[in-house]
């Protein structure tokens, strides 16, 4: 047989085989307009290509709405429910695309907080706050900053009106602003970090934590010597802007300054790494303001006129560890289905803080159920230990009152507040989620001012990306 005849015969055989395969495996039908609508990134789509065109020229914006209905089912201060919502609006400008200048980013964000407020203070009485949206209503500036990278992008400097939860103690696997898998505020940002706020009932000292939605003037310097490692430090005004507009840019010696320091290591997060990823962070905060002695402060709250000593500064330490424990597929899986675990611990001195130890941890499984690759199931546990000095002050106050012939004002001494949260976030479309959350709050308020019954809280939250 001639070679050209043999080649023609082979081609005919391959063509016949291909036809048979196509017959057994017909091409999938084209997606319907409804499916394309569900799978687009935003509810309002690409605006006829305007959004993509702006992004190609260095202009990106986001509109994100979250609405939730928290319901205290049992215990706490009282049962009941209400509605709370928040609209987040952000604009980012990339200097490379916009003007051809490398390494610059300008960011501005605003928030519209709406609905009935507050929930935790009126219904539960907890310190951790069961709902992420439980902040006073306002239309306010959220962030306003510029960041510049230099020295081959190994260094960056950011300055402006900042929130610390954008840079420090930031989760990468289990809960973040980009992927909200828990609704209790302590899993978004640890309650221990809020120790720098004035304690209710104590003399005011005008200091606090610049965290969402309250920003403060500040600057962050970051060093990335290798893809796996980074170190960063920041300084902020010691008292965040809690005005209704968020436009009080104030620096005062009386408010002090708050500094944060953090080093981090990323495990198996590079393109060619094949093992499960992890993130490990070690850090500290330091506030230069004056802080009331908590033993004296609680004593003065019961016996007005008692002297209250001061501490010249405040500080704390923290560790955050996250690790992928199981992956259903490799790194090419766009949903990154599998199980991740997290553990965090933070501590602060008992003499000047409401809480002295905070520990939380848990698990998040993404894609647990077939054909629900983007859904997440989360289990989180938190333990917040109240200061030993507060407990000691309560014991001494009780003894003094009893000695004077009265009844002890503290029926049970302060100990801890605990939280267990089970949450399931269902990704209904690429731009819409529904998320029920069930939380058990143990010892709401940590028995600092009252013995509040344990509470059962159920929350349903939905989010939309415009």
CORLINPE-V730108 format. One record per residue. N is the residue number from 1. BURIAL is b if it has 16 or more other C-alpha atoms within 10 Angstrom, else e. Layout:
n=<N & N>
burial=<BURIAL & BURIAL>
This chain:
n=<1 & 2 & 3 & 4 & 5 & 6 & 7 & 8 & 9 & 10 & 11 & 12 & 13 & 14 & 15 & 16 & 17 & 18 & 19 & 20 & 21 & 22 & 23 & 24 & 25 & 26 & 27 & 28 & 29 & 30 & 31 & 32 & 33 & 34 & 35 & 36 & 37 & 38 & 39 & 40 & 41 & 42 & 43 & 44 & 45 & 46 & 47 & 48 & 49 & 50 & 51 & 52 & 53 & 54 & 55 & 56 & 57 & 58 & 59 & 60 & 61 & 62 & 63 & 64 & 65 & 66 & 67 & 68 & 69 & 70 & 71 & 72 & 73 & 74 & 75 & 76 & 77 & 78 & 79 & 80 & 81 & 82 & 83 & 84 & 85 & 86 & 87 & 88 & 89 & 90 & 91 & 92 & 93 & 94 & 95 & 96 & 97 & 98 & 99 & 100 & 101 & 102 & 103 & 104 & 105 & 106 & 107 & 108 & 109 & 110 & 111 & 112 & 113 & 114 & 115 & 116 & 117 & 118 & 119 & 120 & 121 & 122 & 123 & 124 & 125 & 126 & 127 & 128 & 129 & 130 & 131 & 132 & 133 & 134 & 135 & 136 & 137 & 138 & 139 & 140 & 141 & 142 & 143 & 144 & 145 & 146 & 147 & 148 & 149 & 150 & 151 & 152 & 153 & 154 & 155 & 156 & 157 & 158 & 159 & 160 & 161 & 162 & 163 & 164 & 165 & 166 & 167 & 168 & 169 & 170 & 171 & 172 & 173 & 174 & 175 & 176 & 177 & 178 & 179 & 180 & 181 & 182 & 183 & 184 & 185 & 186 & 187 & 188 & 189 & 190 & 191 & 192 & 193 & 194 & 195 & 196 & 197 & 198 & 199 & 200 & 201 & 202 & 203 & 204 & 205 & 206 & 207 & 208 & 209 & 210 & 211 & 212 & 213 & 214 & 215 & 216 & 217 & 218 & 219 & 220 & 221 & 222 & 223 & 224 & 225 & 226 & 227 & 228 & 229 & 230 & 231 & 232 & 233 & 234 & 235 & 236 & 237 & 238 & 239 & 240 & 241 & 242 & 243 & 244 & 245 & 246 & 247 & 248 & 249 & 250 & 251 & 252 & 253 & 254 & 255 & 256 & 257 & 258 & 259 & 260 & 261 & 262 & 263 & 264 & 265 & 266 & 267 & 268 & 269 & 270 & 271 & 272 & 273 & 274 & 275 & 276 & 277 & 278 & 279 & 280 & 281 & 282 & 283 & 284 & 285 & 286 & 287 & 288 & 289 & 290 & 291 & 292 & 293 & 294 & 295 & 296 & 297 & 298 & 299 & 300 & 301 & 302 & 303 & 304 & 305 & 306 & 307 & 308 & 309 & 310 & 311 & 312 & 313 & 314 & 315 & 316 & 317 & 318 & 319 & 320 & 321 & 322 & 323 & 324 & 325 & 326 & 327 & 328 & 329 & 330 & 331 & 332 & 333 & 334 & 335 & 336 & 337 & 338 & 339 & 340 & 341 & 342 & 343 & 344 & 345 & 346 & 347 & 348 & 349 & 350 & 351 & 352 & 353 & 354 & 355 & 356 & 357 & 358 & 359 & 360 & 361 & 362 & 363 & 364 & 365 & 366 & 367 & 368 & 369 & 370 & 371 & 372 & 373 & 374 & 375 & 376 & 377 & 378 & 379 & 380 & 381 & 382 & 383 & 384 & 385 & 386 & 387 & 388 & 389 & 390 & 391 & 392 & 393 & 394 & 395 & 396 & 397 & 398 & 399 & 400 & 401 & 402 & 403 & 404 & 405 & 406 & 407 & 408 & 409 & 410 & 411 & 412 & 413 & 414 & 415 & 416 & 417 & 418 & 419 & 420 & 421 & 422 & 423 & 424 & 425 & 426 & 427 & 428 & 429 & 430 & 431 & 432 & 433 & 434 & 435 & 436 & 437 & 438 & 439 & 440 & 441 & 442 & 443 & 444 & 445 & 446 & 447 & 448 & 449 & 450 & 451 & 452 & 453 & 454 & 455 & 456 & 457 & 458 & 459 & 460 & 461 & 462 & 463 & 464 & 465 & 466>
burial=<e & e & e & e & e & e & e & e & e & e & e & e & e & e & e & e & e & e & e & e & e & e & e & e & e & e & e & e & e & e & e & e & e & e & e & e & b & b & e & e & b & b & b & e & b & e & e & e & e & e & e & e & e & e & b & e & e & b & b & b & b & e & b & b & b & b & b & b & b & b & b & b & b & b & b & b & b & e & b & e & b & e & b & b & b & b & b & b & b & b & e & b & b & b & b & e & b & b & e & e & e & b & b & b & b & b & b & b & b & b & b & b & b & b & b & b & b & b & b & b & e & e & b & b & b & b & b & b & b & b & b & b & b & b & b & b & b & b & b & b & b & b & b & b & b & b & b & b & b & e & e & e & e & e & b & b & b & b & b & b & b & b & b & b & b & e & b & b & b & b & b & b & b & b & b & b & e & e & e & b & b & b & b & b & b & b & b & b & b & b & b & b & b & b & b & b & b & b & b & e & e & b & e & e & b & b & b & b & b & b & b & b & b & b & b & b & b & b & b & b & b & b & b & e & e & e & e & e & e & b & b & b & b & b & b & b & b & b & b & b & b & b & e & e & e & b & b & b & e & e & b & e & e & e & b & b & b & b & b & b & b & b & b & b & b & b & b & b & b & e & e & e & e & e & e & b & b & b & b & b & b & b & b & b & b & b & b & b & b & b & b & b & b & b & b & b & b & b & b & b & e & e & e & e & e & e & e & b & e & b & e & e & b & b & b & b & b & b & b & b & b & b & b & b & e & e & b & e & e & e & b & e & e & e & e & b & b & b & b & b & b & b & b & b & b & b & b & b & b & b & b & b & b & b & b & b & b & b & b & b & b & b & b & b & b & b & b & b & e & e & e & e & b & b & b & b & b & b & b & b & b & b & b & b & b & b & b & b & b & b & b & b & b & b & b & e & b & b & b & e & e & e & e & e & e & e & e & b & b & b & e & e & b & b & b & b & b & b & b & b & b & b & b & b & b & b & b & e & b & b & b & b & b & b & b & b & b & b & b & b & b & b & b & b & b & b & b & b & b & b & b & b & b & b & b & b & b & b & b & b & b & b & b & b & b & b>
